[in-house]
């Protein structure tokens, strides 16, 4: 009786080795293509800050702007209040597009605002600790988090941390449950927002704690919370940017005064 021939391993079988090599090369090629595609998508079509509103902030003697590699800090040139806000931009929106809308609160209340520069321009991929941003302003004693659109969703996740005292949402809502926290929350939305629609804001409101302040700005759309031009899928705003800024400033002033 003839003994059975031992099976050849892929190492000793040239054909199997070629197939294995081809499979591995194909997987590597697909992975590289996916990574390159993501990098291109994340960095192409970023909605840039409009120069006019940005120039207004840059020329304001009551506000200092410090640009870091990971964030932009808006601070009062006068006395600071001791309160700070970490603000996260919406997906693929230039952080500078929010400086004009946030600068009113800096000037009126002395709050310091740190606008983050999300990794790949998407807050979803930014897993850095809050200290990455708070360390730029060591004199702040009380920190709130906030954001616009996808940035607000990420801010809600930061809101689970015990050292965060408040949450500010611009045209956004939470995906995680904060209803049992004692956090102070301000939710500003737009009546003509075609992305974070009024219905979506209402349907997710149960995830926020009792006492959350909801305010809908009549005539504002999704892009009204920044200054970066029109956004696909959005509604049409009937309010000017300075008018929306004034409303945002009023509500942020009340929010930080209460804290």
C-alpha positions as CSV (number, residue, x, y, z in Angstrom):
1,X,0.0,0.0,0.0
2,X,1.4,3.3,-1.1
3,X,1.8,6.0,1.5
4,X,-0.2,9.2,1.0
5,X,1.8,12.1,-0.4
6,X,2.1,15.0,2.1
7,X,0.2,18.1,1.1
8,X,2.4,20.9,0.0
9,X,2.3,24.1,2.0
10,X,1.9,27.4,0.3
11,X,5.6,28.0,0.8
12,X,6.6,24.9,-1.1
13,X,3.8,25.3,-3.8
14,X,4.8,28.0,-6.3
15,X,1.2,28.3,-7.6
16,X,-0.3,28.7,-4.1
17,X,2.4,31.2,-3.2
18,X,1.6,33.3,-6.3
19,X,-2.1,33.3,-5.5
20,X,-1.4,34.3,-1.9
21,X,0.9,37.1,-3.0
22,X,-1.7,38.4,-5.5
23,X,-4.4,38.4,-2.8
24,X,-2.2,40.2,-0.3
25,X,-1.2,42.8,-2.9
26,X,-4.8,43.3,-3.9
27,X,-5.9,43.9,-0.3
28,X,-3.0,46.4,0.2
29,X,-4.0,48.2,-3.0
30,X,-7.6,48.4,-1.9
31,X,-6.6,49.7,1.5
32,X,-4.2,52.3,0.1
33,X,-6.9,53.5,-2.4
34,X,-9.4,53.8,0.3
35,X,-7.1,55.9,2.5
36,X,-6.1,58.1,-0.4
37,X,-9.7,58.5,-1.4
38,X,-10.7,59.5,2.2
39,X,-7.8,62.0,2.4
40,X,-8.7,63.6,-1.0
41,X,-12.4,63.8,-0.1
42,X,-11.8,65.3,3.4
43,X,-9.5,68.0,2.0
44,X,-11.3,68.9,-1.3
45,X,-14.3,71.1,-1.1
46,X,-13.7,72.5,2.3
47,X,-16.0,75.5,2.8
48,X,-13.8,78.5,3.4
49,X,-14.5,81.4,5.6
50,X,-15.9,84.5,3.9
51,X,-13.3,87.3,4.0
52,X,-15.7,90.1,4.9
53,X,-16.9,88.8,8.3
54,X,-13.4,87.4,9.1
55,X,-11.9,90.9,8.5
56,X,-14.4,92.4,10.9
57,X,-13.1,90.2,13.7
58,X,-9.5,90.7,12.8
59,X,-9.9,94.4,13.0
60,X,-11.7,94.4,16.4
61,X,-9.3,95.8,19.0
62,X,-11.4,94.1,21.8
63,X,-10.5,90.6,20.5
64,X,-7.2,88.8,20.1
65,X,-6.8,85.9,17.6
66,X,-4.1,83.3,18.2
67,X,-3.7,80.6,15.5
68,X,-2.4,77.2,16.6
69,X,-1.8,74.1,14.6
70,X,-4.9,72.5,16.2
71,X,-7.2,75.4,16.9
72,X,-7.9,79.1,16.8
73,X,-8.3,81.0,20.1
74,X,-10.5,84.1,20.4
75,X,-9.8,85.9,23.6
76,X,-10.8,89.3,25.0
77,X,-8.0,91.9,25.1
78,X,-9.6,93.2,28.3
79,X,-10.5,91.3,31.4
80,X,-11.3,87.6,30.8
81,X,-14.3,86.1,32.6
82,X,-12.7,82.8,33.5
83,X,-15.1,80.9,31.4
84,X,-14.1,79.1,28.1
85,X,-15.9,77.4,25.2
86,X,-14.4,74.7,23.1
87,X,-16.2,75.0,19.7
88,X,-16.1,72.3,17.0
89,X,-16.8,73.2,13.4
90,X,-19.2,71.4,11.1
91,X,-17.9,68.8,8.6
92,X,-15.5,70.3,6.0
93,X,-16.0,73.9,7.2
94,X,-13.0,76.2,7.8
95,X,-12.7,77.0,11.6
96,X,-12.3,80.6,10.7
97,X,-15.8,80.7,9.4
98,X,-17.2,80.7,12.9
99,X,-15.1,83.5,14.4
100,X,-17.5,86.3,13.4
101,X,-20.5,84.6,14.9
102,X,-18.7,83.8,18.1
103,X,-16.8,87.0,18.6
104,X,-19.8,88.9,19.9
105,X,-19.9,86.7,23.0
106,X,-16.1,87.2,23.5
107,X,-16.5,91.0,23.4
108,X,-19.7,91.1,25.5
109,X,-18.9,88.6,28.2
110,X,-15.1,88.1,28.3
111,X,-15.5,84.4,27.5
112,X,-12.5,82.8,25.7
113,X,-13.4,80.6,22.7
114,X,-11.2,77.9,21.2
115,X,-12.4,76.8,17.8
116,X,-10.8,73.4,17.0
117,X,-9.3,72.3,13.7
118,X,-10.7,68.8,13.4
119,X,-8.5,66.0,12.0
120,X,-9.3,65.5,8.3
121,X,-11.8,68.4,8.6
122,X,-14.3,66.0,10.2
123,X,-15.1,66.0,13.9
124,X,-16.0,62.4,13.6
125,X,-12.3,61.5,13.3
126,X,-11.1,63.8,16.0
127,X,-10.5,61.8,19.1
128,X,-8.1,64.1,20.8
129,X,-8.6,64.9,24.5
130,X,-10.1,68.2,25.5
131,X,-6.8,69.1,27.1
132,X,-5.3,69.4,23.6
133,X,-7.3,72.6,23.3
134,X,-7.8,73.8,26.9
135,X,-4.0,73.8,27.5
136,X,-3.7,76.8,25.2
137,X,-5.6,78.9,27.8
138,X,-4.5,77.7,31.2
139,X,-6.2,80.6,33.1
140,X,-9.8,79.3,32.4
141,X,-11.6,77.7,35.4
142,X,-14.9,76.7,33.8
143,X,-15.2,75.0,30.4
144,X,-18.2,74.4,28.1
145,X,-18.1,72.6,24.8
146,X,-20.1,73.3,21.7
147,X,-20.3,72.9,18.0
148,X,-22.1,73.3,14.7
149,X,-23.7,70.4,12.8
150,X,-21.4,67.3,13.1
151,X,-19.2,69.3,15.4
152,X,-22.2,69.6,17.8
153,X,-22.6,65.8,17.8
154,X,-18.9,65.5,18.8
155,X,-19.3,68.1,21.4
156,X,-22.1,66.1,23.0
157,X,-19.7,63.2,23.4
158,X,-17.2,65.5,25.2
159,X,-20.2,66.6,27.3
160,X,-20.1,63.2,29.1
161,X,-16.8,64.3,30.9
162,X,-17.3,65.5,34.5
163,X,-15.1,68.6,34.0
164,X,-17.4,70.0,31.3
165,X,-20.1,72.4,32.7
166,X,-22.1,73.4,29.7
167,X,-23.0,72.5,26.1
168,X,-23.8,74.8,23.2
169,X,-25.4,73.5,20.0
170,X,-25.6,75.4,16.7
171,X,-27.9,73.7,14.2
172,X,-27.1,70.4,15.8
173,X,-28.3,67.6,18.2
174,X,-26.9,64.8,20.3
175,X,-26.6,61.1,19.3
176,X,-25.6,60.1,22.9
177,X,-27.9,60.4,25.9
178,X,-27.2,63.3,28.3
179,X,-30.6,63.5,29.8
180,X,-29.5,62.4,33.2
181,X,-26.7,65.0,33.5
182,X,-26.9,68.3,35.3
183,X,-25.2,70.1,32.4
184,X,-26.5,73.4,31.2
185,X,-27.4,73.3,27.5
186,X,-28.2,75.9,25.0
187,X,-29.6,74.7,21.6
188,X,-29.9,77.3,18.8
189,X,-31.5,76.1,15.6
190,X,-32.7,77.7,12.4
191,X,-36.3,77.6,11.1
192,X,-35.0,77.1,7.5
193,X,-32.3,74.6,8.2
194,X,-32.4,72.0,5.5
195,X,-29.9,69.7,7.2
196,X,-30.4,69.8,11.0
197,X,-34.1,70.4,10.4
198,X,-36.5,71.5,13.1
199,X,-38.0,68.0,13.1
200,X,-34.6,66.4,13.8
201,X,-34.0,68.9,16.6
202,X,-37.4,68.0,18.2
203,X,-36.9,64.2,17.8
204,X,-33.6,64.2,19.5
205,X,-34.5,66.7,22.3
206,X,-35.2,63.8,24.8
207,X,-31.4,63.1,24.8
208,X,-30.7,66.5,26.5
209,X,-31.2,67.2,30.2
210,X,-34.3,68.9,31.7
211,X,-33.9,72.7,31.6
212,X,-32.2,72.7,28.2
213,X,-32.9,76.1,26.5
214,X,-34.1,75.6,22.9
215,X,-34.4,78.6,20.7
216,X,-35.2,78.6,17.0
217,X,-34.0,81.5,15.0
218,X,-36.7,82.4,12.5
219,X,-35.2,83.0,9.1
220,X,-31.9,81.3,9.8
221,X,-30.7,78.2,7.9
222,X,-27.9,75.7,8.5
223,X,-25.1,77.9,7.1
224,X,-26.3,80.9,9.1
225,X,-24.3,79.7,12.1
226,X,-21.1,80.3,10.2
227,X,-19.9,82.5,7.4
228,X,-18.8,80.1,4.6
229,X,-21.5,80.6,1.9
230,X,-24.3,78.4,0.7
231,X,-24.3,74.7,1.6
232,X,-25.8,71.9,-0.5
233,X,-29.2,70.6,0.8
234,X,-29.7,73.7,3.0
235,X,-32.8,75.9,3.1
236,X,-32.8,79.6,2.2
237,X,-32.0,82.1,4.9
238,X,-34.0,85.4,5.1
239,X,-31.8,86.9,7.9
240,X,-28.5,88.7,7.4
241,X,-25.3,87.4,9.0
242,X,-25.1,90.5,11.3
243,X,-28.6,89.8,12.5
244,X,-27.9,86.2,13.3
245,X,-24.7,87.2,15.0
246,X,-26.7,89.6,17.2
247,X,-29.1,86.8,18.2
248,X,-26.4,84.3,18.9
249,X,-24.5,86.9,21.0
250,X,-27.6,87.6,23.1
251,X,-28.2,84.0,23.9
252,X,-24.5,83.2,24.6
253,X,-24.3,86.2,26.8
254,X,-27.3,84.9,28.9
255,X,-25.8,81.4,28.9
256,X,-22.4,82.4,30.3
257,X,-23.9,84.9,32.7
258,X,-26.0,82.1,34.2
259,X,-23.0,79.9,34.6
